Amino acid sequence: EYMNVVEKNSLGWAEDAVLADEITGTLQSTDTLDFIYAISVQAHGKYMTEESEDGYLINSDYADSDIKPQMDYYVNEIKEVDDFIGALIEEYESFEEPTVIVLYGDHLPALKLQAEDLEVGSIYKTEYIIWSNFGLEAEDKDLEANMLSAHVTSLLGLTNGYINKLNTIGGGCYDYCRWCCSVWFNCRGSKLHSYHYNLSTVWRYNLKPPVYYKRHNLL
């Protein structure tokens, strides 16, 4: 609500280009580390149900006539999103501060997609990308969605925060859900002594690294 959204698409969603200046302005406004969570909405549904009178730059060959107008709208919007991401990364390649950009989608577009419509991946997975301007080495592996932030911060050597620590070591472990419930319960209540005790119990388990699939997805 604090951004001056000048350009909107045909359905009234803000175009992603507005994010570029906002992100850069935030980074340049401080001399300390910044965490920016930017949400893209340009390609958000619901989608056009009729063909555009002005036509599109890209026309899909989707066979389902009921879905084709929505698909045409979506692929053209996502093309502009892709352009924005490309321009953003190009800008930060030479940015004076070490920068990490993490990109992911929280779901597939609402286009009635079935597993057989996808050439790669799954309707229950979404790919993610970790990019940096300083050669950060990142292991390709599948993660549960709630593990992504802990995975990235661990790559950067940032291990503070009990929930963050728990997500870093607990993924794939049988007792992980029980630990999470215990920690979250005590975070919300006043039993801070139990909160710290439960976490100290976790450290004594001598956990092995969790086992992940080979593909690079969020589950």
Salt bridges, closest charged atoms under 4 A:
GLU51 OE2 - LYS68 NZ 3.93
ASP72 OD2 - LYS68 NZ 2.78
ASP83 OD2 - LYS79 NZ 2.87
ASP106 OD1 - HIS107 NE2 3.58
GLU127 OE2 - ARG215 NH2 3.23
ASP140 OD1 - HIS216 NE2 3.89
ASP142 OD2 - LYS125 NZ 3.98
ASP175 OD1 - ARG178 NH2 3.52
